[in-house]
Amino acid sequence: MSKTDFASTEISPEEVAERRDDDELFILDVRNEDDYEEWAVSGSYNLPIYDELLDEEFSGLESALDEIPKDKEIAVICVGGITSARAAEFLQKRGYEARSMSDGMRGWGRVHQTYEVDGERSVLQIVRPGTGCVSYLVYDGDEALVVDPSQYVTRYRDIADDLGVDIVGAIDSHAHADHISGGREIADKFDVPYYLHEDDAGSLDEYTPIEDDETLSVGARDLEVIHTPGHTPGSVSFDFGGAVLSGDTLFLQSVGRPDLEDSNEDAIREAASDLFDSLQRLGEMPDDTVVLPGHFSDEEVRPLATTLYSLTANNELFGMVEDNDEKEFVETIVDALSDTPNNYQQIKHINWGDEPLDDDAEDLELGPNNCAAN
């Protein structure tokens, strides 16, 4: 048995994230099967007894005790932490070292994990394992720029404070459809610019437009803007001297989907063709360029990084671009589009400045990441 202090009945989502590879931790998800299959903590075990627990009925849990290891710590997960707390208490009374994950899957959606990028000086990758969103802090000297920030802006302030740097700007690689940007809030809180390509600005007027080949200074280094339309008309990537922050243009296993601006098939094909051209441009960078994407799906590697050379062999859609096969690329994307991100229209309108940010903003982001083309 572990030596964890079980005076507390809760385990934080951050601890669960850090210990997913810990053989001493068994993650038990008590939500209904459909909810679990749609969105879950990787490596967790589903026991679909949520409705029973709501009614304070424990027969399903009682009958499944032999499925729950007694020689491990148990982290119990539900939607918001209520039914999981009931299950954890039930298990504790039967000798299990069980705790409820605080705030359930809502808490899971707020987790941010920070990684240094091997070999890339002055780049920190911030991963949200619960949403698949990835943001970055690039820095030099005593200055830092935040790229694709989440709405939880205090996380970036804390990271900057730990590094001893000042945030001098926030940038979005595009108008996001899956998460609410913290770019404008960072600009307001720190009195710094918020950068965005004008083709993705919607109704916004308080932003600083960026364009192709422009450079943004951070310390003594430059972050070069590369206009890479396709996922959105104003999508950009960033060259940071040996690394490319590719936003939602290029992922490790896929590319950005081109249907979230206009779902008409002709518009999708045109956007997919633009995406092909953008990927060709990225492909002209040196083979050893490190690709740092804006999203992930089920990749377990941390940090999320690989080289352009590796992507040629391991990313099917990017391989088509390298083979100059635009027709197959477009047809493959059109035929393989998955479900759209949850609440993506409302999220986009918030990021465009068309709708206000309200108290329900956190819940809009909850769910699986579906920004990839397949």
LOZAZA-451171 format. One record per residue (C-alpha): residue number from 1; residue in three letters; x, y, z. Coordinates in steps of 0.2 Angstrom, whole numbers, plus 5000, padded with zeros to 4 digits. Example, Ala and Ser with C-alpha at 12.3 -4.5 7.8 and 13.67 -1.06 7.14 Angstrom:
2
R roke torfi    x    y    z
R    1   Ala 5062 4978 5039
R    2   Ser 5068 4995 5036
// end
This chain:
374
R roke torfi    x    y    z
R    1   Met 5000 5000 5000
R    2   Ser 5006 5018 4997
R    3   Lys 5011 5030 5010
R    4   Thr 4999 5044 5004
R    5   Asp 4990 5054 5018
R    6   Phe 4972 5050 5016
R    7   Ala 4966 5063 5028
R    8   Ser 4959 5072 5013
R    9   Thr 4945 5064 5004
R   10   Glu 4949 5073 4987
R   11   Ile 4963 5071 4975
R   12   Ser 4967 5086 4963
R   13   Pro 4965 5084 4944
R   14   Glu 4983 5090 4943
R   15   Glu 4989 5075 4954
R   16   Val 4979 5063 4943
R   17   Ala 4987 5071 4927
R   18   Glu 5005 5069 4934
R   19   Arg 5002 5051 4940
R   20   Arg 4993 5043 4925
R   21   Asp 5008 5032 4922
R   22   Asp 5009 5028 4941
R   23   Asp 5005 5009 4943
R   24   Glu 5000 5013 4961
R   25   Leu 4985 5024 4955
R   26   Phe 4969 5016 4948
R   27   Ile 4958 5029 4940
R   28   Leu 4940 5024 4942
R   29   Asp 4927 5034 4931
R   30   Val 4909 5031 4937
R   31   Arg 4900 5041 4923
R   32   Asn 4888 5033 4911
R   33   Glu 4896 5024 4897
R   34   Asp 4891 5036 4883
R   35   Asp 4899 5050 4892
R   36   Tyr 4915 5040 4896
R   37   Glu 4917 5035 4878
R   38   Glu 4915 5052 4872
R   39   Trp 4928 5060 4884
R   40   Ala 4938 5052 4897
R   41   Val 4955 5052 4906
R   42   Ser 4967 5041 4897
R   43   Gly 4970 5025 4906
R   44   Ser 4955 5026 4917
R   45   Tyr 4943 5012 4920
R   46   Asn 4924 5014 4918
R   47   Leu 4911 5008 4930
R   48   Pro 4895 5015 4923
R   49   Ile 4885 5018 4939
R   50   Tyr 4882 5037 4939
R   51   Asp 4863 5036 4939
R   52   Glu 4863 5024 4954
R   53   Leu 4875 5035 4964
R   54   Leu 4864 5050 4961
R   55   Asp 4850 5041 4970
R   56   Glu 4863 5036 4983
R   57   Glu 4861 5018 4977
R   58   Phe 4877 5008 4979
R   59   Ser 4873 4990 4974
R   60   Gly 4882 4992 4957
R   61   Leu 4897 4997 4966
R   62   Glu 4896 4984 4979
R   63   Ser 4894 4970 4966
R   64   Ala 4909 4977 4956
R   65   Leu 4922 4978 4971
R   66   Asp 4932 4963 4964
R   67   Glu 4935 4974 4949
R   68   Ile 4944 4987 4959
R   69   Pro 4961 4983 4966
R   70   Lys 4963 4985 4985
R   71   Asp 4982 4986 4984
R   72   Lys 4982 5003 4974
R   73   Glu 4976 5021 4977
R   74   Ile 4959 5024 4969
R   75   Ala 4955 5041 4961
R   76   Val 4936 5041 4957
R   77   Ile 4930 5053 4944
R   78   Cys 4913 5059 4939
R   79   Val 4906 5075 4931
R   80   Gly 4908 5087 4945
R   81   Gly 4914 5078 4960
R   82   Ile 4898 5074 4969
R   83   Thr 4894 5056 4964
R   84   Ser 4913 5052 4964
R   85   Ala 4914 5058 4982
R   86   Arg 4900 5046 4987
R   87   Ala 4908 5032 4978
R   88   Ala 4925 5036 4987
R   89   Glu 4917 5036 5004
R   90   Phe 4909 5020 5001
R   91   Leu 4926 5012 4996
R   92   Gln 4935 5020 5010
R   93   Lys 4923 5012 5022
R   94   Arg 4928 4995 5014
R   95   Gly 4946 4997 5016
R   96   Tyr 4951 5006 5000
R   97   Glu 4962 5020 4999
R   98   Ala 4950 5030 4988
R   99   Arg 4948 5049 4985
R  100   Ser 4937 5059 4973
R  101   Met 4944 5069 4960
R  102   Ser 4939 5087 4964
R  103   Asp 4927 5095 4952
R  104   Gly 4927 5080 4941
R  105   Met 4929 5081 4923
R  106   Arg 4926 5100 4924
R  107   Gly 4942 5101 4935
R  108   Trp 4951 5089 4922
R  109   Gly 4947 5102 4909
R  110   Arg 4956 5116 4918
R  111   Val 4973 5106 4921
R  112   His 4988 5114 4913
R  113   Gln 5005 5105 4912
R  114   Thr 5021 5114 4908
R  115   Tyr 5035 5105 4898
R  116   Glu 5052 5111 4892
R  117   Val 5055 5107 4874
R  118   Asp 5071 5097 4872
R  119   Gly 5084 5106 4862
R  120   Glu 5074 5122 4860
R  121   Arg 5080 5136 4871
R  122   Ser 5067 5148 4878
R  123   Val 5051 5138 4873
R  124   Leu 5039 5131 4886
R  125   Gln 5024 5120 4881
R  126   Ile 5008 5121 4891
R  127   Val 4997 5106 4888
R  128   Arg 4979 5104 4894
R  129   Pro 4977 5085 4894
R  130   Gly 4958 5087 4897
R  131   Thr 4955 5097 4881
R  132   Gly 4969 5093 4869
R  133   Cys 4974 5112 4868
R  134   Val 4992 5117 4868
R  135   Ser 4999 5134 4871
R  136   Tyr 5017 5141 4872
R  137   Leu 5027 5154 4881
R  138   Val 5042 5159 4871
R  139   Tyr 5055 5170 4880
R  140   Asp 5072 5178 4879
R  141   Gly 5081 5189 4892
R  142   Asp 5067 5196 4903
R  143   Glu 5053 5196 4890
R  144   Ala 5040 5183 4885
R  145   Leu 5026 5181 4873
R  146   Val 5011 5169 4876
R  147   Val 5005 5160 4861
R  148   Asp 4987 5153 4860
R  149   Pro 4983 5156 4878
R  150   Ser 4968 5148 4887
R  151   Gln 4956 5158 4897
R  152   Tyr 4965 5153 4913
R  153   Val 4977 5168 4911
R  154   Thr 4984 5167 4929
R  155   Arg 4993 5151 4924
R  156   Tyr 5004 5161 4912
R  157   Arg 5007 5174 4924
R  158   Asp 5013 5161 4937
R  159   Ile 5024 5153 4924
R  160   Ala 5032 5170 4919
R  161   Asp 5034 5174 4937
R  162   Asp 5043 5158 4940
R  163   Leu 5055 5162 4925
R  164   Gly 5058 5179 4931
R  165   Val 5051 5187 4914
R  166   Asp 5038 5200 4909
R  167   Ile 5024 5195 4897
R  168   Val 5025 5208 4883
R  169   Gly 5012 5201 4872
R  170   Ala 4999 5188 4868
R  171   Ile 4996 5180 4851
R  172   Asp 4983 5169 4844
R  173   Ser 4988 5158 4829
R  174   His 4969 5159 4823
R  175   Ala 4952 5162 4830
R  176   His 4949 5146 4840
R  177   Ala 4934 5135 4839
R  178   Asp 4937 5123 4853
R  179   His 4943 5135 4867
R  180   Ile 4941 5152 4873
R  181   Ser 4956 5163 4870
R  182   Gly 4964 5172 4885
R  183   Gly 4973 5184 4873
R  184   Arg 4962 5199 4876
R  185   Glu 4962 5197 4894
R  186   Ile 4981 5195 4895
R  187   Ala 4982 5211 4885
R  188   Asp 4970 5220 4897
R  189   Lys 4978 5213 4913
R  190   Phe 4996 5217 4908
R  191   Asp 4994 5232 4897
R  192   Val 5002 5223 4882
R  193   Pro 4997 5220 4864
R  194   Tyr 4985 5206 4858
R  195   Tyr 4991 5200 4841
R  196   Leu 4980 5191 4828
R  197   His 4979 5191 4809
R  198   Glu 4965 5202 4803
R  199   Asp 4957 5189 4793
R  200   Asp 4952 5180 4809
R  201   Ala 4948 5196 4819
R  202   Gly 4929 5195 4816
R  203   Ser 4921 5210 4825
R  204   Leu 4936 5214 4836
R  205   Asp 4943 5231 4836
R  206   Glu 4955 5230 4851
R  207   Tyr 4969 5220 4844
R  208   Thr 4986 5222 4834
R  209   Pro 4985 5215 4817
R  210   Ile 4999 5204 4811
R  211   Glu 5004 5199 4793
R  212   Asp 5015 5187 4784
R  213   Asp 5033 5189 4786
R  214   Glu 5031 5201 4800
R  215   Thr 5043 5198 4815
R  216   Leu 5038 5201 4834
R  217   Ser 5052 5204 4846
R  218   Val 5054 5195 4862
R  219   Gly 5071 5200 4871
R  220   Ala 5084 5199 4858
R  221   Arg 5075 5186 4847
R  222   Asp 5062 5187 4834
R  223   Leu 5046 5177 4831
R  224   Glu 5042 5177 4813
R  225   Val 5024 5176 4807
R  226   Ile 5020 5164 4793
R  227   His 5003 5166 4786
R  228   Thr 4996 5148 4784
R  229   Pro 4978 5149 4779
R  230   Gly 4967 5133 4777
R  231   His 4961 5129 4795
R  232   Thr 4954 5147 4795
R  233   Pro 4958 5161 4783
R  234   Gly 4969 5170 4796
R  235   Ser 4978 5155 4803
R  236   Val 4997 5158 4805
R  237   Ser 5012 5148 4811
R  238   Phe 5027 5155 4819
R  239   Asp 5046 5152 4816
R  240   Phe 5056 5154 4831
R  241   Gly 5073 5150 4825
R  242   Gly 5074 5131 4823
R  243   Ala 5056 5128 4829
R  244   Val 5039 5131 4821
R  245   Leu 5024 5134 4832
R  246   Ser 5011 5127 4819
R  247   Gly 4995 5132 4828
R  248   Asp 4981 5121 4820
R  249   Thr 4989 5120 4803
R  250   Leu 5000 5105 4806
R  251   Phe 4999 5092 4820
R  252   Leu 5009 5077 4824
R  253   Gln 4997 5064 4817
R  254   Ser 4985 5075 4806
R  255   Val 4982 5093 4800
R  256   Gly 4969 5106 4804
R  257   Arg 4952 5103 4798
R  258   Pro 4946 5116 4785
R  259   Asp 4927 5115 4788
R  260   Leu 4924 5126 4804
R  261   Glu 4922 5142 4794
R  262   Asp 4910 5136 4781
R  263   Ser 4903 5119 4780
R  264   Asn 4898 5120 4762
R  265   Glu 4907 5107 4752
R  266   Asp 4914 5119 4739
R  267   Ala 4921 5130 4753
R  268   Ile 4928 5115 4762
R  269   Arg 4938 5110 4746
R  270   Glu 4944 5128 4743
R  271   Ala 4950 5129 4761
R  272   Ala 4958 5112 4760
R  273   Ser 4967 5118 4744
R  274   Asp 4973 5133 4754
R  275   Leu 4979 5122 4768
R  276   Phe 4989 5111 4756
R  277   Asp 4998 5126 4750
R  278   Ser 5001 5132 4768
R  279   Leu 5008 5115 4772
R  280   Gln 5019 5115 4757
R  281   Arg 5027 5131 4763
R  282   Leu 5030 5124 4780
R  283   Gly 5038 5109 4772
R  284   Glu 5051 5120 4764
R  285   Met 5058 5123 4781
R  286   Pro 5074 5113 4785
R  287   Asp 5071 5094 4789
R  288   Asp 5077 5096 4807
R  289   Thr 5064 5110 4811
R  290   Val 5055 5105 4827
R  291   Val 5036 5106 4825
R  292   Leu 5026 5112 4840
R  293   Pro 5008 5110 4837
R  294   Gly 4993 5119 4844
R  295   His 4983 5103 4848
R  296   Phe 4984 5084 4851
R  297   Ser 4972 5070 4851
R  298   Asp 4979 5053 4859
R  299   Glu 4998 5056 4857
R  300   Glu 5006 5051 4874
R  301   Val 5023 5059 4870
R  302   Arg 5028 5074 4880
R  303   Pro 5032 5087 4876
R  304   Leu 5022 5086 4859
R  305   Ala 5036 5089 4847
R  306   Thr 5044 5081 4832
R  307   Thr 5054 5086 4816
R  308   Leu 5047 5090 4799
R  309   Tyr 5057 5075 4793
R  310   Ser 5048 5063 4804
R  311   Leu 5031 5070 4800
R  312   Thr 5034 5066 4781
R  313   Ala 5035 5047 4786
R  314   Asn 5022 5047 4801
R  315   Asn 5009 5059 4796
R  316   Glu 4999 5053 4782
R  317   Leu 4991 5069 4776
R  318   Phe 5008 5079 4777
R  319   Gly 5015 5065 4767
R  320   Met 5003 5068 4753
R  321   Val 5009 5086 4753
R  322   Glu 5027 5081 4752
R  323   Asp 5022 5070 4738
R  324   Asn 5013 5085 4729
R  325   Asp 4997 5075 4728
R  326   Glu 4984 5089 4731
R  327   Lys 4969 5080 4724
R  328   Glu 4971 5065 4736
R  329   Phe 4975 5077 4750
R  330   Val 4958 5086 4747
R  331   Glu 4948 5071 4744
R  332   Thr 4955 5062 4760
R  333   Ile 4950 5077 4771
R  334   Val 4933 5079 4763
R  335   Asp 4929 5060 4766
R  336   Ala 4936 5059 4784
R  337   Leu 4930 5074 4793
R  338   Ser 4925 5069 4811
R  339   Asp 4912 5077 4823
R  340   Thr 4914 5096 4825
R  341   Pro 4921 5102 4842
R  342   Asn 4908 5105 4855
R  343   Asn 4899 5122 4855
R  344   Tyr 4912 5128 4842
R  345   Gln 4900 5141 4834
R  346   Gln 4897 5149 4851
R  347   Ile 4916 5148 4856
R  348   Lys 4921 5156 4839
R  349   His 4909 5170 4841
R  350   Ile 4916 5174 4858
R  351   Asn 4933 5174 4851
R  352   Trp 4927 5185 4837
R  353   Gly 4920 5198 4850
R  354   Asp 4902 5195 4844
R  355   Glu 4896 5187 4860
R  356   Pro 4901 5191 4878
R  357   Leu 4911 5180 4890
R  358   Asp 4900 5174 4904
R  359   Asp 4900 5163 4918
R  360   Asp 4896 5147 4907
R  361   Ala 4912 5150 4897
R  362   Glu 4921 5135 4906
R  363   Asp 4908 5122 4902
R  364   Leu 4908 5127 4883
R  365   Glu 4926 5120 4881
R  366   Leu 4922 5103 4890
R  367   Gly 4923 5088 4879
R  368   Pro 4935 5079 4867
R  369   Asn 4946 5089 4855
R  370   Asn 4940 5088 4837
R  371   Cys 4951 5101 4828
R  372   Ala 4960 5088 4817
R  373   Ala 4955 5084 4799
R  374   Asn 4954 5065 4803
// end
